[in-house]
Amino acid sequence: MELPPSEFFGVTLYGNWKMLTIFIPLHLFAMLSEEIMWRGFFLPIQQEIFGNWAWVVNGLLWAWVIHACLKWHFINMLPSMLIAPWIAQFTNSTWASFATHAIGNSLLWILLLAGVIKKAKPKNINII
């Protein structure tokens, strides 16, 4: 992995403001949708069943169902996947968990912005 990244899912980043202006709103919409479904809908049902431990069940299910396919950073994401439902349960606010989710994911936006702004160094090619 190179920092700043020069591409994102095969799309060149340098100077690609269009990708960034499309990606961030779509990413925000995806996060809001996840929070409405997982914290706004499922968590209250799970609270009736699991009580104060519902946030653990919700976070682990969310991790398994939604993010288990991302094996390369699943363990790294696990704490945040437990923090969002904990915040939602103990503040009684889906907006609070959405803000937590968005703040955590904003690091990706910063990395992408750095890639859009900074031209990647040319790779050295050794010809034998």
MOPAC internal coordinates of N, CA, C and O (Angstrom, degrees):
PM7 1SCF
backbone

  N    0.0000 0     0.00 0     0.00 0    0    0    0
  C    1.4558 1     0.00 0     0.00 0    1    0    0
  C    1.5245 1   108.87 1     0.00 0    2    1    0
  O    1.2310 1   121.04 1   -43.12 1    3    2    1
  N    1.2838 1   115.61 1   136.88 1    3    2    1
  C    1.4525 1   120.08 1   178.22 1    5    3    2
  C    1.5208 1   110.31 1  -111.97 1    6    5    3
  O    1.2310 1   121.29 1   -33.03 1    7    6    5
  N    1.3235 1   115.13 1   146.97 1    7    6    5
  C    1.4536 1   121.23 1   178.13 1    9    7    6
  C    1.5196 1   108.84 1  -123.53 1   10    9    7
  O    1.2310 1   118.94 1   -49.98 1   11   10    9
  N    1.2939 1   119.63 1   130.02 1   11   10    9
  C    1.4586 1   125.02 1    -8.50 1   13   11   10
  C    1.5244 1   110.29 1   -69.51 1   14   13   11
  O    1.2310 1   120.64 1   -23.40 1   15   14   13
  N    1.3222 1   116.39 1   156.60 1   15   14   13
  C    1.4672 1   118.42 1  -179.77 1   17   15   14
  C    1.5231 1   111.09 1   -66.23 1   18   17   15
  O    1.2310 1   121.15 1   -33.61 1   19   18   17
  N    1.3174 1   115.41 1   146.39 1   19   18   17
  C    1.4655 1   119.33 1   178.11 1   21   19   18
  C    1.5235 1   111.29 1   -98.47 1   22   21   19
  O    1.2310 1   120.86 1   163.29 1   23   22   21
  N    1.3329 1   115.97 1   -16.71 1   23   22   21
  C    1.4664 1   119.92 1   176.37 1   25   23   22
  C    1.5139 1   109.91 1  -148.07 1   26   25   23
  O    1.2310 1   121.44 1   -19.51 1   27   26   25
  N    1.3180 1   114.85 1   160.49 1   27   26   25
  C    1.4651 1   122.69 1  -179.06 1   29   27   26
  C    1.5166 1   107.00 1  -136.98 1   30   29   27
  O    1.2310 1   120.62 1   -67.07 1   31   30   29
  N    1.3136 1   116.42 1   112.93 1   31   30   29
  C    1.4708 1   122.55 1  -175.45 1   33   31   30
  C    1.5206 1   111.84 1    50.47 1   34   33   31
  O    1.2310 1   121.05 1  -136.34 1   35   34   33
  N    1.3331 1   115.60 1    43.66 1   35   34   33
  C    1.4526 1   121.40 1   176.56 1   37   35   34
  C    1.5196 1   114.99 1    82.55 1   38   37   35
  O    1.2310 1   119.97 1   179.98 1   39   38   37
  N    1.3256 1   117.65 1    -0.02 1   39   38   37
  C    1.4628 1   121.57 1   179.71 1   41   39   38
  C    1.5226 1   108.55 1   -99.40 1   42   41   39
  O    1.2310 1   120.27 1   -53.30 1   43   42   41
  N    1.3267 1   117.10 1   126.70 1   43   42   41
  C    1.4564 1   121.57 1   178.39 1   45   43   42
  C    1.5210 1   109.74 1   -64.98 1   46   45   43
  O    1.2310 1   120.86 1   -46.49 1   47   46   45
  N    1.3295 1   115.95 1   133.51 1   47   46   45
  C    1.4574 1   120.37 1  -176.64 1   49   47   46
  C    1.5194 1   114.12 1   -91.16 1   50   49   47
  O    1.2310 1   119.22 1   140.68 1   51   50   49
  N    1.3172 1   119.09 1   -39.32 1   51   50   49
  C    1.4503 1   120.75 1  -171.52 1   53   51   50
  C    1.5341 1   111.37 1   -53.58 1   54   53   51
  O    1.2310 1   121.08 1   -59.43 1   55   54   53
  N    1.3288 1   115.54 1   120.57 1   55   54   53
  C    1.4547 1   121.80 1   178.91 1   57   55   54
  C    1.5233 1   114.86 1    73.89 1   58   57   55
  O    1.2310 1   119.79 1  -175.55 1   59   58   57
  N    1.3202 1   118.00 1     4.45 1   59   58   57
  C    1.4692 1   122.12 1  -174.64 1   61   59   58
  C    1.5311 1   110.64 1   -91.25 1   62   61   59
  O    1.2310 1   120.91 1  -112.08 1   63   62   61
  N    1.3285 1   115.87 1    67.92 1   63   62   61
  C    1.4657 1   121.21 1   179.93 1   65   63   62
  C    1.5268 1   111.27 1   -65.68 1   66   65   63
  O    1.2310 1   120.41 1   148.71 1   67   66   65
  N    1.3255 1   116.82 1   -31.29 1   67   66   65
  C    1.4646 1   120.24 1  -179.66 1   69   67   66
  C    1.5296 1   110.89 1   -60.52 1   70   69   67
  O    1.2310 1   120.46 1   136.28 1   71   70   69
  N    1.3455 1   116.72 1   -43.72 1   71   70   69
  C    1.4559 1   120.15 1   179.62 1   73   71   70
  C    1.5266 1   110.24 1   -61.33 1   74   73   71
  O    1.2310 1   120.68 1   136.27 1   75   74   73
  N    1.3197 1   116.31 1   -43.73 1   75   74   73
  C    1.4576 1   120.64 1  -178.40 1   77   75   74
  C    1.5268 1   111.47 1   -65.35 1   78   77   75
  O    1.2310 1   120.22 1   137.76 1   79   78   77
  N    1.3338 1   117.18 1   -42.24 1   79   78   77
  C    1.4692 1   120.26 1  -178.78 1   81   79   78
  C    1.5238 1   112.54 1   -71.68 1   82   81   79
  O    1.2310 1   120.14 1   160.46 1   83   82   81
  N    1.3101 1   117.34 1   -19.54 1   83   82   81
  C    1.4637 1   120.52 1   174.65 1   85   83   82
  C    1.5248 1   110.18 1   -88.88 1   86   85   83
  O    1.2310 1   120.62 1   138.73 1   87   86   85
  N    1.3291 1   116.42 1   -41.27 1   87   86   85
  C    1.4601 1   120.85 1  -174.60 1   89   87   86
  C    1.5246 1   113.00 1   -65.19 1   90   89   87
  O    1.2310 1   120.00 1   132.69 1   91   90   89
  N    1.3349 1   117.61 1   -47.31 1   91   90   89
  C    1.4672 1   119.80 1  -174.33 1   93   91   90
  C    1.5331 1   112.27 1   -61.74 1   94   93   91
  O    1.2310 1   118.19 1   131.60 1   95   94   93
  N    1.3393 1   121.06 1   -48.40 1   95   94   93
  C    1.4748 1   118.85 1   176.92 1   97   95   94
  C    1.5351 1   112.95 1   -62.42 1   98   97   95
  O    1.2310 1   120.26 1   141.19 1   99   98   97
  N    1.3336 1   117.11 1   -38.81 1   99   98   97
  C    1.4696 1   118.90 1   177.60 1  101   99   98
  C    1.5223 1   111.18 1   -65.46 1  102  101   99
  O    1.2310 1   120.36 1   140.59 1  103  102  101
  N    1.3143 1   116.91 1   -39.41 1  103  102  101
  C    1.4569 1   121.53 1   177.84 1  105  103  102
  C    1.5330 1   110.54 1   -64.57 1  106  105  103
  O    1.2310 1   120.18 1   137.41 1  107  106  105
  N    1.3249 1   117.26 1   -42.59 1  107  106  105
  C    1.4657 1   121.17 1   176.17 1  109  107  106
  C    1.5243 1   111.33 1   -60.92 1  110  109  107
  O    1.2310 1   120.65 1   137.08 1  111  110  109
  N    1.3377 1   116.36 1   -42.92 1  111  110  109
  C    1.4714 1   120.49 1   178.50 1  113  111  110
  C    1.5238 1   110.96 1   -62.81 1  114  113  111
  O    1.2310 1   120.38 1   138.21 1  115  114  113
  N    1.3371 1   116.88 1   -41.79 1  115  114  113
  C    1.4716 1   120.68 1   178.82 1  117  115  114
  C    1.5261 1   110.67 1   -63.22 1  118  117  115
  O    1.2310 1   120.46 1   137.02 1  119  118  117
  N    1.3274 1   116.72 1   -42.98 1  119  118  117
  C    1.4713 1   120.05 1   178.96 1  121  119  118
  C    1.5276 1   111.26 1   -64.74 1  122  121  119
  O    1.2310 1   120.57 1   136.31 1  123  122  121
  N    1.3261 1   116.51 1   -43.69 1  123  122  121
  C    1.4660 1   119.65 1   178.71 1  125  123  122
  C    1.5269 1   110.09 1   -61.92 1  126  125  123
  O    1.2310 1   120.26 1   138.56 1  127  126  125
  N    1.3159 1   117.11 1   -41.44 1  127  126  125
  C    1.4680 1   120.78 1   178.48 1  129  127  126
  C    1.5209 1   111.12 1   -62.35 1  130  129  127
  O    1.2310 1   120.36 1   136.10 1  131  130  129
  N    1.3384 1   116.92 1   -43.90 1  131  130  129
  C    1.4694 1   120.36 1   177.21 1  133  131  130
  C    1.5212 1   110.93 1   -60.01 1  134  133  131
  O    1.2310 1   120.62 1   134.54 1  135  134  133
  N    1.3200 1   116.43 1   -45.46 1  135  134  133
  C    1.4647 1   119.75 1  -177.70 1  137  135  134
  C    1.5301 1   111.90 1   -66.21 1  138  137  135
  O    1.2310 1   120.28 1   139.82 1  139  138  137
  N    1.3184 1   117.08 1   -40.18 1  139  138  137
  C    1.4717 1   119.27 1   178.13 1  141  139  138
  C    1.5247 1   110.36 1   -62.91 1  142  141  139
  O    1.2310 1   120.62 1   136.87 1  143  142  141
  N    1.3353 1   116.42 1   -43.13 1  143  142  141
  C    1.4641 1   119.62 1  -178.53 1  145  143  142
  C    1.5306 1   111.59 1   -71.79 1  146  145  143
  O    1.2310 1   120.43 1   128.53 1  147  146  145
  N    1.3371 1   116.79 1   -51.47 1  147  146  145
  C    1.4626 1   120.62 1  -171.97 1  149  147  146
  C    1.5192 1   113.16 1   -80.04 1  150  149  147
  O    1.2310 1   119.62 1   140.32 1  151  150  149
  N    1.3234 1   118.33 1   -39.68 1  151  150  149
  C    1.4583 1   120.47 1  -177.87 1  153  151  150
  C    1.5198 1   112.34 1   -97.17 1  154  153  151
  O    1.2310 1   120.59 1   144.66 1  155  154  153
  N    1.3332 1   116.48 1   -35.34 1  155  154  153
  C    1.4605 1   119.57 1  -178.69 1  157  155  154
  C    1.5116 1   113.78 1   -80.84 1  158  157  155
  O    1.2310 1   120.18 1   146.88 1  159  158  157
  N    1.3409 1   117.27 1   -33.12 1  159  158  157
  C    1.4620 1   120.71 1  -177.03 1  161  159  158
  C    1.5267 1   112.58 1  -104.90 1  162  161  159
  O    1.2310 1   120.14 1   121.09 1  163  162  161
  N    1.3342 1   117.34 1   -58.91 1  163  162  161
  C    1.4690 1   120.50 1  -174.30 1  165  163  162
  C    1.5277 1   113.93 1   -71.01 1  166  165  163
  O    1.2310 1   119.58 1   138.89 1  167  166  165
  N    1.3291 1   118.40 1   -41.11 1  167  166  165
  C    1.4640 1   120.64 1  -174.95 1  169  167  166
  C    1.5273 1   113.15 1   -59.59 1  170  169  167
  O    1.2310 1   118.62 1   134.95 1  171  170  169
  N    1.3398 1   120.24 1   -45.05 1  171  170  169
  C    1.4696 1   118.51 1   177.82 1  173  171  170
  C    1.5371 1   112.92 1   -61.01 1  174  173  171
  O    1.2310 1   120.18 1   143.36 1  175  174  173
  N    1.3208 1   117.26 1   -36.64 1  175  174  173
  C    1.4718 1   120.48 1   176.78 1  177  175  174
  C    1.5253 1   109.68 1   -65.72 1  178  177  175
  O    1.2310 1   120.75 1   136.80 1  179  178  177
  N    1.3339 1   116.17 1   -43.20 1  179  178  177
  C    1.4604 1   120.54 1   179.97 1  181  179  178
  C    1.5293 1   111.25 1   -66.94 1  182  181  179
  O    1.2310 1   119.86 1   148.95 1  183  182  181
  N    1.3218 1   117.87 1   -31.05 1  183  182  181
  C    1.4608 1   120.89 1   177.50 1  185  183  182
  C    1.5197 1   111.03 1   -63.72 1  186  185  183
  O    1.2310 1   120.33 1   144.12 1  187  186  185
  N    1.3154 1   116.98 1   -35.88 1  187  186  185
  C    1.4639 1   119.97 1   177.36 1  189  187  186
  C    1.5265 1   111.32 1   -65.84 1  190  189  187
  O    1.2310 1   120.66 1   147.21 1  191  190  189
  N    1.3197 1   116.34 1   -32.79 1  191  190  189
  C    1.4617 1   121.03 1  -177.85 1  193  191  190
  C    1.5300 1   111.97 1   -87.86 1  194  193  191
  O    1.2310 1   120.03 1   133.13 1  195  194  193
  N    1.3249 1   117.54 1   -46.87 1  195  194  193
  C    1.4636 1   122.08 1  -171.27 1  197  195  194
  C    1.5248 1   114.33 1  -105.63 1  198  197  195
  O    1.2310 1   120.09 1   176.06 1  199  198  197
  N    1.3156 1   117.43 1    -3.94 1  199  198  197
  C    1.4628 1   120.82 1   178.04 1  201  199  198
  C    1.5182 1   112.60 1    62.70 1  202  201  199
  O    1.2310 1   120.97 1    46.93 1  203  202  201
  N    1.3450 1   115.74 1  -133.07 1  203  202  201
  C    1.4710 1   120.74 1  -177.06 1  205  203  202
  C    1.5207 1   114.02 1   -66.94 1  206  205  203
  O    1.2310 1   119.91 1   166.57 1  207  206  205
  N    1.3225 1   117.78 1   -13.43 1  207  206  205
  C    1.4750 1   121.19 1   179.87 1  209  207  206
  C    1.5274 1   112.40 1   -94.60 1  210  209  207
  O    1.2310 1   119.78 1  -174.17 1  211  210  209
  N    1.3065 1   118.03 1     5.83 1  211  210  209
  C    1.4728 1   121.69 1  -178.51 1  213  211  210
  C    1.5267 1   111.81 1   -59.25 1  214  213  211
  O    1.2310 1   119.96 1   143.04 1  215  214  213
  N    1.3184 1   117.69 1   -36.96 1  215  214  213
  C    1.4692 1   120.84 1  -179.23 1  217  215  214
  C    1.5210 1   111.36 1   -60.86 1  218  217  215
  O    1.2310 1   120.04 1   144.69 1  219  218  217
  N    1.3440 1   117.54 1   -35.31 1  219  218  217
  C    1.4658 1   120.76 1   178.80 1  221  219  218
  C    1.5216 1   109.56 1   -68.11 1  222  221  219
  O    1.2310 1   120.50 1   132.59 1  223  222  221
  N    1.3181 1   116.66 1   -47.41 1  223  222  221
  C    1.4668 1   121.35 1   179.56 1  225  223  222
  C    1.5249 1   109.87 1   -61.50 1  226  225  223
  O    1.2310 1   120.58 1   133.66 1  227  226  225
  N    1.3231 1   116.49 1   -46.34 1  227  226  225
  C    1.4559 1   121.41 1  -179.94 1  229  227  226
  C    1.5217 1   111.20 1   -60.58 1  230  229  227
  O    1.2310 1   120.06 1   132.51 1  231  230  229
  N    1.3213 1   117.49 1   -47.49 1  231  230  229
  C    1.4610 1   121.22 1  -179.03 1  233  231  230
  C    1.5145 1   112.83 1   -63.94 1  234  233  231
  O    1.2310 1   120.11 1   137.10 1  235  234  233
  N    1.3403 1   117.40 1   -42.90 1  235  234  233
  C    1.4635 1   120.16 1   179.91 1  237  235  234
  C    1.5318 1   111.61 1   -68.76 1  238  237  235
  O    1.2310 1   120.36 1   141.26 1  239  238  237
  N    1.3326 1   116.91 1   -38.74 1  239  238  237
  C    1.4683 1   119.25 1   176.12 1  241  239  238
  C    1.5201 1   111.01 1   -65.27 1  242  241  239
  O    1.2310 1   120.61 1   136.98 1  243  242  241
  N    1.3117 1   116.44 1   -43.02 1  243  242  241
  C    1.4722 1   121.32 1   177.89 1  245  243  242
  C    1.5184 1   109.77 1   -60.03 1  246  245  243
  O    1.2310 1   120.89 1   136.08 1  247  246  245
  N    1.3276 1   115.91 1   -43.92 1  247  246  245
  C    1.4662 1   120.41 1   178.89 1  249  247  246
  C    1.5200 1   110.72 1   -61.91 1  250  249  247
  O    1.2310 1   120.52 1   135.41 1  251  250  249
  N    1.3215 1   116.62 1   -44.59 1  251  250  249
  C    1.4587 1   121.06 1  -175.92 1  253  251  250
  C    1.5306 1   111.65 1   -71.94 1  254  253  251
  O    1.2310 1   119.99 1   132.59 1  255  254  253
  N    1.3167 1   117.62 1   -47.41 1  255  254  253
  C    1.4644 1   121.36 1  -174.80 1  257  255  254
  C    1.5280 1   112.48 1   -75.02 1  258  257  255
  O    1.2310 1   119.80 1   137.58 1  259  258  257
  N    1.3162 1   117.98 1   -42.42 1  259  258  257
  C    1.4560 1   121.65 1  -172.66 1  261  259  258
  C    1.5237 1   113.16 1   -95.10 1  262  261  259
  O    1.2310 1   119.89 1   138.53 1  263  262  261
  N    1.3258 1   117.81 1   -41.47 1  263  262  261
  C    1.4615 1   119.91 1  -168.95 1  265  263  262
  C    1.5281 1   115.65 1  -113.20 1  266  265  263
  O    1.2310 1   119.24 1  -179.95 1  267  266  265
  N    1.3137 1   119.06 1     0.05 1  267  266  265
  C    1.4685 1   120.03 1  -178.13 1  269  267  266
  C    1.5274 1   111.91 1   -63.62 1  270  269  267
  O    1.2310 1   119.94 1   154.02 1  271  270  269
  N    1.3151 1   117.72 1   -25.98 1  271  270  269
  C    1.4660 1   120.74 1   178.97 1  273  271  270
  C    1.5234 1   111.85 1   -68.28 1  274  273  271
  O    1.2310 1   119.95 1   163.11 1  275  274  273
  N    1.3183 1   117.70 1   -16.89 1  275  274  273
  C    1.4638 1   121.78 1  -179.62 1  277  275  274
  C    1.5269 1   109.77 1   -92.75 1  278  277  275
  O    1.2310 1   121.11 1  -120.39 1  279  278  277
  N    1.3258 1   115.49 1    59.61 1  279  278  277
  C    1.4591 1   121.24 1  -172.65 1  281  279  278
  C    1.5145 1   113.34 1   -55.31 1  282  281  279
  O    1.2310 1   119.70 1   147.37 1  283  282  281
  N    1.3147 1   118.18 1   -32.63 1  283  282  281
  C    1.4555 1   121.35 1  -174.74 1  285  283  282
  C    1.5181 1   113.49 1   -66.95 1  286  285  283
  O    1.2310 1   119.54 1   159.32 1  287  286  285
  N    1.3249 1   118.49 1   -20.68 1  287  286  285
  C    1.4640 1   118.76 1   175.53 1  289  287  286
  C    1.5305 1   113.23 1  -137.05 1  290  289  287
  O    1.2310 1   120.63 1  -158.84 1  291  290  289
  N    1.3147 1   116.41 1    21.16 1  291  290  289
  C    1.4636 1   121.44 1  -179.06 1  293  291  290
  C    1.5340 1   111.48 1   -60.56 1  294  293  291
  O    1.2310 1   120.30 1   130.97 1  295  294  293
  N    1.3304 1   117.04 1   -49.03 1  295  294  293
  C    1.4633 1   120.81 1  -178.66 1  297  295  294
  C    1.5314 1   110.24 1   -63.22 1  298  297  295
  O    1.2310 1   120.86 1   140.51 1  299  298  297
  N    1.3101 1   115.96 1   -39.49 1  299  298  297
  C    1.4574 1   120.81 1   178.69 1  301  299  298
  C    1.5269 1   111.35 1   -63.01 1  302  301  299
  O    1.2310 1   120.09 1   145.73 1  303  302  301
  N    1.3233 1   117.43 1   -34.27 1  303  302  301
  C    1.4646 1   121.76 1  -176.86 1  305  303  302
  C    1.5241 1   113.02 1   -84.40 1  306  305  303
  O    1.2310 1   120.07 1   161.68 1  307  306  305
  N    1.3241 1   117.46 1   -18.32 1  307  306  305
  C    1.4611 1   120.62 1  -173.71 1  309  307  306
  C    1.5331 1   113.49 1   -53.67 1  310  309  307
  O    1.2310 1   118.45 1   135.14 1  311  310  309
  N    1.3313 1   120.56 1   -44.86 1  311  310  309
  C    1.4719 1   117.82 1   178.44 1  313  311  310
  C    1.5278 1   113.27 1   -57.91 1  314  313  311
  O    1.2310 1   120.16 1   136.87 1  315  314  313
  N    1.3286 1   117.31 1   -43.13 1  315  314  313
  C    1.4627 1   118.52 1  -179.65 1  317  315  314
  C    1.5220 1   111.69 1   -69.37 1  318  317  315
  O    1.2310 1   120.65 1   152.28 1  319  318  317
  N    1.3377 1   116.37 1   -27.72 1  319  318  317
  C    1.4611 1   119.25 1   178.02 1  321  319  318
  C    1.5204 1   111.50 1   -73.05 1  322  321  319
  O    1.2310 1   120.09 1   164.90 1  323  322  321
  N    1.3116 1   117.43 1   -15.10 1  323  322  321
  C    1.4658 1   121.29 1   174.24 1  325  323  322
  C    1.5328 1   111.43 1   -98.03 1  326  325  323
  O    1.2310 1   120.27 1   151.34 1  327  326  325
  N    1.3201 1   117.08 1   -28.66 1  327  326  325
  C    1.4713 1   120.60 1  -179.50 1  329  327  326
  C    1.5317 1   110.91 1   -68.27 1  330  329  327
  O    1.2310 1   119.98 1   136.84 1  331  330  329
  N    1.3447 1   117.64 1   -43.16 1  331  330  329
  C    1.4793 1   120.51 1  -177.71 1  333  331  330
  C    1.5360 1   112.06 1   -59.20 1  334  333  331
  O    1.2310 1   118.88 1   130.51 1  335  334  333
  N    1.3490 1   119.74 1   -49.49 1  335  334  333
  C    1.4681 1   117.48 1   178.60 1  337  335  334
  C    1.5272 1   113.07 1   -68.15 1  338  337  335
  O    1.2310 1   120.24 1   148.56 1  339  338  337
  N    1.3345 1   117.15 1   -31.44 1  339  338  337
  C    1.4657 1   119.30 1   177.32 1  341  339  338
  C    1.5241 1   110.22 1   -62.88 1  342  341  339
  O    1.2310 1   120.82 1   134.20 1  343  342  341
  N    1.3254 1   116.04 1   -45.80 1  343  342  341
  C    1.4679 1   120.48 1   178.76 1  345  343  342
  C    1.5257 1   110.71 1   -62.83 1  346  345  343
  O    1.2310 1   120.56 1   136.94 1  347  346  345
  N    1.3345 1   116.54 1   -43.06 1  347  346  345
  C    1.4726 1   119.79 1   179.69 1  349  347  346
  C    1.5244 1   111.15 1   -62.38 1  350  349  347
  O    1.2310 1   120.47 1   136.43 1  351  350  349
  N    1.3273 1   116.70 1   -43.57 1  351  350  349
  C    1.4686 1   119.68 1  -177.37 1  353  351  350
  C    1.5266 1   112.01 1   -68.21 1  354  353  351
  O    1.2310 1   120.31 1   136.04 1  355  354  353
  N    1.3130 1   117.01 1   -43.96 1  355  354  353
  C    1.4574 1   118.63 1  -173.29 1  357  355  354
  C    1.5234 1   114.14 1   -88.42 1  358  357  355
  O    1.2310 1   119.71 1   170.04 1  359  358  357
  N    1.3319 1   118.15 1    -9.96 1  359  358  357
  C    1.4647 1   120.08 1   171.38 1  361  359  358
  C    1.5228 1   110.83 1  -104.79 1  362  361  359
  O    1.2310 1   120.92 1   168.89 1  363  362  361
  N    1.3468 1   115.84 1   -11.11 1  363  362  361
  C    1.4654 1   121.31 1  -175.29 1  365  363  362
  C    1.5198 1   111.02 1    58.75 1  366  365  363
  O    1.2310 1   120.60 1  -142.61 1  367  366  365
  N    1.3296 1   116.46 1    37.39 1  367  366  365
  C    1.4588 1   120.72 1  -175.89 1  369  367  366
  C    1.5234 1   111.62 1  -139.32 1  370  369  367
  O    1.2310 1   121.31 1   -60.85 1  371  370  369
  N    1.3236 1   115.10 1   119.15 1  371  370  369
  C    1.4612 1   120.40 1   173.58 1  373  371  370
  C    1.5283 1   109.67 1   -70.67 1  374  373  371
  O    1.2310 1   120.32 1   149.95 1  375  374  373
  N    1.3346 1   116.99 1   -30.05 1  375  374  373
  C    1.4638 1   120.61 1   178.55 1  377  375  374
  C    1.5253 1   111.08 1   -64.68 1  378  377  375
  O    1.2310 1   120.25 1   143.03 1  379  378  377
  N    1.3218 1   117.12 1   -36.97 1  379  378  377
  C    1.4668 1   120.30 1   178.96 1  381  379  378
  C    1.5278 1   110.43 1   -65.51 1  382  381  379
  O    1.2310 1   120.53 1   139.45 1  383  382  381
  N    1.3253 1   116.60 1   -40.55 1  383  382  381
  C    1.4731 1   118.54 1   178.89 1  385  383  382
  C    1.5325 1   110.31 1   -71.38 1  386  385  383
  O    1.2310 1   120.04 1   147.10 1  387  386  385
  N    1.3267 1   117.53 1   -32.90 1  387  386  385
  C    1.4712 1   120.37 1   176.21 1  389  387  386
  C    1.5292 1   110.09 1   -64.42 1  390  389  387
  O    1.2310 1   120.39 1   136.23 1  391  390  389
  N    1.3197 1   116.86 1   -43.77 1  391  390  389
  C    1.4699 1   120.32 1   178.79 1  393  391  390
  C    1.5256 1   110.33 1   -61.81 1  394  393  391
  O    1.2310 1   120.25 1   137.58 1  395  394  393
  N    1.3165 1   117.12 1   -42.42 1  395  394  393
  C    1.4647 1   121.57 1   177.83 1  397  395  394
  C    1.5181 1   110.65 1   -61.54 1  398  397  395
  O    1.2310 1   120.98 1   135.38 1  399  398  397
  N    1.3127 1   115.73 1   -44.62 1  399  398  397
  C    1.4618 1   122.57 1   179.41 1  401  399  398
  C    1.5328 1   109.94 1   -61.60 1  402  401  399
  O    1.2310 1   120.49 1   132.95 1  403  402  401
  N    1.3143 1   116.66 1   -47.05 1  403  402  401
  C    1.4728 1   121.36 1  -177.89 1  405  403  402
  C    1.5284 1   111.64 1   -66.94 1  406  405  403
  O    1.2310 1   120.16 1   139.82 1  407  406  405
  N    1.3156 1   117.30 1   -40.18 1  407  406  405
  C    1.4636 1   120.08 1   178.87 1  409  407  406
  C    1.5249 1   109.92 1   -63.33 1  410  409  407
  O    1.2310 1   120.66 1   136.52 1  411  410  409
  N    1.3308 1   116.35 1   -43.48 1  411  410  409
  C    1.4610 1   120.06 1   178.55 1  413  411  410
  C    1.5189 1   112.90 1   -62.78 1  414  413  411
  O    1.2310 1   120.43 1   139.34 1  415  414  413
  N    1.3139 1   116.78 1   -40.66 1  415  414  413
  C    1.4663 1   120.54 1  -178.21 1  417  415  414
  C    1.5215 1   113.15 1   -80.95 1  418  417  415
  O    1.2310 1   120.01 1   167.90 1  419  418  417
  N    1.3114 1   117.58 1   -12.10 1  419  418  417
  C    1.4650 1   119.63 1  -179.02 1  421  419  418
  C    1.5281 1   112.36 1   -65.47 1  422  421  419
  O    1.2310 1   120.14 1   160.23 1  423  422  421
  N    1.3257 1   117.34 1   -19.77 1  423  422  421
  C    1.4705 1   119.47 1   175.31 1  425  423  422
  C    1.5298 1   110.27 1   -59.29 1  426  425  423
  O    1.2310 1   120.30 1   142.46 1  427  426  425
  N    1.3285 1   117.04 1   -37.54 1  427  426  425
  C    1.4684 1   120.42 1   176.68 1  429  427  426
  C    1.5210 1   110.25 1   -61.84 1  430  429  427
  O    1.2310 1   119.94 1   138.34 1  431  430  429
  N    1.3179 1   117.72 1   -41.66 1  431  430  429
  C    1.4680 1   120.70 1  -179.64 1  433  431  430
  C    1.5247 1   110.61 1   -63.60 1  434  433  431
  O    1.2310 1   120.79 1   141.75 1  435  434  433
  N    1.3237 1   116.10 1   -38.25 1  435  434  433
  C    1.4721 1   120.21 1   179.20 1  437  435  434
  C    1.5213 1   110.02 1   -65.74 1  438  437  435
  O    1.2310 1   120.42 1   137.25 1  439  438  437
  N    1.3295 1   116.80 1   -42.75 1  439  438  437
  C    1.4707 1   119.98 1   177.69 1  441  439  438
  C    1.5241 1   111.23 1   -63.18 1  442  441  439
  O    1.2310 1   120.48 1   137.72 1  443  442  441
  N    1.3381 1   116.70 1   -42.28 1  443  442  441
  C    1.4668 1   119.86 1   178.58 1  445  443  442
  C    1.5294 1   110.86 1   -65.35 1  446  445  443
  O    1.2310 1   120.36 1   138.70 1  447  446  445
  N    1.3227 1   116.91 1   -41.30 1  447  446  445
  C    1.4623 1   120.59 1   177.51 1  449  447  446
  C    1.5317 1   110.46 1   -59.97 1  450  449  447
  O    1.2310 1   120.65 1   137.21 1  451  450  449
  N    1.3218 1   116.37 1   -42.79 1  451  450  449
  C    1.4719 1   119.68 1   177.79 1  453  451  450
  C    1.5243 1   110.40 1   -60.91 1  454  453  451
  O    1.2310 1   120.13 1   140.96 1  455  454  453
  N    1.3314 1   117.35 1   -39.04 1  455  454  453
  C    1.4595 1   120.97 1   177.65 1  457  455  454
  C    1.5137 1   112.72 1   -67.50 1  458  457  455
  O    1.2310 1   120.14 1   144.71 1  459  458  457
  N    1.3218 1   117.33 1   -35.29 1  459  458  457
  C    1.4667 1   121.62 1   178.97 1  461  459  458
  C    1.5310 1   109.87 1   -69.84 1  462  461  459
  O    1.2310 1   120.50 1   142.25 1  463  462  461
  N    1.3223 1   116.66 1   -37.75 1  463  462  461
  C    1.4683 1   121.14 1  -177.00 1  465  463  462
  C    1.5235 1   112.59 1   -79.41 1  466  465  463
  O    1.2310 1   120.43 1   135.22 1  467  466  465
  N    1.3154 1   116.78 1   -44.78 1  467  466  465
  C    1.4675 1   120.29 1  -171.56 1  469  467  466
  C    1.5206 1   112.00 1  -100.13 1  470  469  467
  O    1.2310 1   121.56 1   -54.95 1  471  470  469
  N    1.3025 1   114.62 1   125.05 1  471  470  469
  C    1.4561 1   120.36 1   178.07 1  473  471  470
  C    1.5201 1   109.32 1   -70.42 1  474  473  471
  O    1.2310 1   121.04 1   -46.10 1  475  474  473
  N    1.3226 1   115.62 1   133.90 1  475  474  473
  C    1.4622 1   120.64 1  -179.92 1  477  475  474
  C    1.5184 1   110.30 1   -68.53 1  478  477  475
  O    1.2310 1   121.79 1   -32.21 1  479  478  477
  N    1.3161 1   114.19 1   147.79 1  479  478  477
  C    1.4668 1   119.07 1   176.82 1  481  479  478
  C    1.5210 1   108.69 1   -70.64 1  482  481  479
  O    1.2310 1   120.16 1   -37.23 1  483  482  481
  N    1.3276 1   117.30 1   142.77 1  483  482  481
  C    1.4590 1   118.98 1   177.33 1  485  483  482
  C    1.5236 1   109.85 1   -64.62 1  486  485  483
  O    1.2310 1   121.22 1   -37.07 1  487  486  485
  N    1.3119 1   115.27 1   142.93 1  487  486  485
  C    1.4619 1   120.24 1  -179.36 1  489  487  486
  C    1.5273 1   109.09 1   -80.65 1  490  489  487
  O    1.2310 1   121.51 1   -40.82 1  491  490  489
  N    1.3160 1   114.71 1   139.18 1  491  490  489
  C    1.4594 1   120.40 1   175.63 1  493  491  490
  C    1.5174 1   109.47 1   -75.87 1  494  493  491
  O    1.2310 1   120.87 1   -50.63 1  495  494  493
  N    1.2900 1   115.93 1   129.37 1  495  494  493
  C    1.4662 1   120.77 1   178.56 1  497  495  494
  C    1.5283 1   106.54 1  -114.97 1  498  497  495
  O    1.2310 1   121.49 1   -59.00 1  499  498  497
  N    1.2899 1   114.76 1   121.00 1  499  498  497
  C    1.4634 1   119.69 1   177.69 1  501  499  498
  C    1.5147 1   109.30 1   -93.52 1  502  501  499
  O    1.2310 1   120.80 1   -59.08 1  503  502  501
  N    1.2965 1   116.07 1   120.92 1  503  502  501
  C    1.4578 1   121.03 1   177.01 1  505  503  502
  C    1.5202 1   107.49 1  -108.82 1  506  505  503
  O    1.2310 1   122.11 1   -58.86 1  507  506  505
  N    1.2788 1   113.57 1   121.14 1  507  506  505
  C    1.4745 1   118.93 1  -178.17 1  509  507  506
  C    1.5140 1   109.65 1   -94.93 1  510  509  507
  O    1.2310 1   120.10 1   180.00 1  511  510  509

